[in-house]
Amino acid sequence: MGLIIMSSFDFSFSSKARRIKEPPISALMRWAVEEKDLISLAAGLVDYESLPAEESLTVLREILEDRKKAPLVLQYGTNEGLLALREHILSRWHRREGIGPSFSGLSTRNVVITTGSQQLLYLVAEALLDPGDIVIIGAPSYFVFMGALESAGAQTLSVPLDARGLRTDILAEKLEGLKKEGNLSRLKMIYVASYYQNPTGISLIPERRRELVDVVRRLRAEQPILILEDAAYRELRYEEEEAPSIKALDEGNKLVAMAGTFSKAFAPGIRTGYAFLPDPLVEPILNLKANHDFGSANINQHLVLSALESGLYDKHLKALRARYKEKRDAMLEALEKNLSDRAQWEVPGGGLYVWVSFPAEIETGPESLLFQKAKEKGMLYVPGEFAYGPDVEPLPKNHIRLSFGSPTTGEIREGVRRLSLALDEVPSKKKAGKKVAARRS
Ligand SMILES: Cc1ncc(COP(=O)(O)O)c(C=O)c1O
């Protein structure tokens, strides 16, 4: 898991390539694929059985049987993406938020289709960051994005999360601190996963969303800072209430870039995401995207558009929510049954993850006894320490991320049981049977 070994080649690599490390999760993915008996509660994959094969077949057949349309969808599309899809996404979003373009300041010009939302995260980092620049992230945070920040040479400044999301009071203190040190000009953006965050499943409460926007708005005259809102899991909601997006609070489209995706609610294999961008970001992002791929897969955009227009997407989403809720509940029940006296967790209102915290002396890292024992018993989890920026000290080592996305309910139950068997073999200061109350949000 160290630096990619490059010295055996004769090439002289760029400083960027030299900064890039193998993502810590790669080894977990490899094991999950190679060792068939392992139950992986580690992978962030989506549910296999409900992937919309039928829906995709229906839509693609219709598109490809249309002799006029077929060559158009198989041709290159545009760099910014299919106009009709961008229109549909934007008007759907306005309806959902209960606002219109006169408030949001958004037109289709501000909407870009991307190759997964991951591409947008990367492009924003590429557009804004030079080595030494600072990005505020949550602690914990989405580790793949941290990889992009590292390759850009950016420094992370981590703000802790509690059950209600990013601690905006601590954020305000950190901003004050940067100002005092004379480092505010190095701060380029604040990255926030607003719904059912990866890895914790925690959402930012509405009050803090407003505080976040307000604090960045107030700083604007001194230093323009972008809020990068990652709304990847928004559609995977299992409770009734839904907060407005941070983007919806950004009157006039000044402060927030939002990344959305069809990966979680439809299919990650189509690699189709979208961005809402403030005006000044549109051109740089499009120019960089043109260097990457000059447009995301055209046929997939037509597939998504037809699924949205025909209502197949919403029908699928409704069934998907019910399915994931069942899986989430299976995981929570299994945790309650096997670990209630030895761990704590939040109940995620959506998304694909449960973040489990053990007493401080139980280490969970890739070299830890718990990890080795869990692997021996045939289960994998993601060590929580992967999800903290390098600035976090001391590194919290007693958390894990469990995913209920791709395993079946049976595998979820068995995976958690195996985890508890592994934990049985890890010495703990806590006497067995002593109840640590599970926190509930
Ligand atoms: C928080 C978060 N953001 C973004 C992504 C990227 O997803 P995609 O590129 O498939 O849209 C993921 C994928 O797991 C994620 O967990």
The ligand as a Gaussian input file, in Angstrom:
#p B3LYP/6-31G(d) Opt

LIG

0 1
 C      -19.283000       9.914000      -1.559000
 C      -19.097000       9.474000      -2.969000
 N      -18.978000      10.404000      -3.915000
 C      -18.808000      10.085000      -5.206000
 C      -18.746000       8.762000      -5.605000
 C      -18.504000       8.480000      -7.052000
 O      -19.528000       7.761000      -7.652000
 P      -19.779000       7.736000      -9.207000
 O      -18.534000       8.180000      -9.906000
 O      -20.135000       6.349000      -9.523000
 O      -20.903000       8.721000      -9.468000
 C      -18.853000       7.741000      -4.651000
 C      -18.753000       6.321000      -5.038000
 O      -18.833000       5.421000      -4.282000
 C      -19.036000       8.117000      -3.302000
 O      -19.135000       7.202000      -2.327000

